[in-house]
């Protein structure tokens, strides 16, 4: 996996570097760059709201560094806790991002690619296929546009779990992480990168300078089943993936999380829990259990509530800490595995 396809070079507002903004402000008082940069990132305000900067200068910056995301639709859950955006990019590709309010925190889930090439059959994004990589600015803009919508509630966590495989767009994802960390002041422990198991990307991530959280979408604890559910396993089998996870944990001193979408009769058996426990125990990993969310192209159902709890209890019996994830946004197709930017997908059966 590499970053081949990073073709989009437009200098959007959040792609622009501080030096580029300074060059655009040539001839203006030197404090202007501090005002604008501080407002855009530290205060996380939209350009038009920066009232201590002259309107004419704001218009000039807006023309030179336009926003990259055009809002196509926005949906709100009935309880108001979840908002999902469908954004259109230059060239017509579309992506989605999700804002989630909890009692004690606010989190935004962002996309790193338009579509996804990983082809996980139970994921609507994977069914739709890959279109293009996102730029760092397009990733950052999702976070800050969500912050603008959140108002007084400061977004505290960013999860790179939307459309796409972050480690297959490593350079842009890592540049976005640094912009969020360095300028928007997100701590590394509040940034979580999800991967289906791109082993070279995990090893590269381990060598970087920010110890962000790593979440691995595991979904199966034996190669035969994982080959079917997560096709990239054929390239990077479990033995290599787990070795890379150990290297990451040792390098960063961060606790790895395993994501496990529970599919009735497929990966929710006690033997699946036992195999998962053996892997998780060796890493002291945390397990996030996710009842499979419905997607139009995968003709199976999520595990029953009783089965989810039995699976968690089986893990607990092995000393593994497991959490049943709150499936926020299911009614607006904003939950895990549902993001697909309204692509039509063909109905498929497990193993097809």
Secondary structure by P-SEA (a helix, b strand, c coil): cccccccccccccccccaaaaaaaacccccaaaaaaaaaaccccccccccccccaaaaaaaaaaccccccccbbbbcccccbbbbbcccccbbbbbbbbbbcccbbbbbbbccccccccccccccccccccccccaaaaaaaaaaaaaaaccccccbbbcccccccccccaaaaaaaaaaacccccccccbbbbbccaaaaaaaaaacccccbbbbbcccccaaaaaaaccccccccaaaaaaaaaaaaaaccbbbbbbbbccccccccaaaaaaaaaaaaaacbbbbbbccccccccccccccaaaaaaaaaaaaaacbbbbbcccccccccccccccccccccccccccc
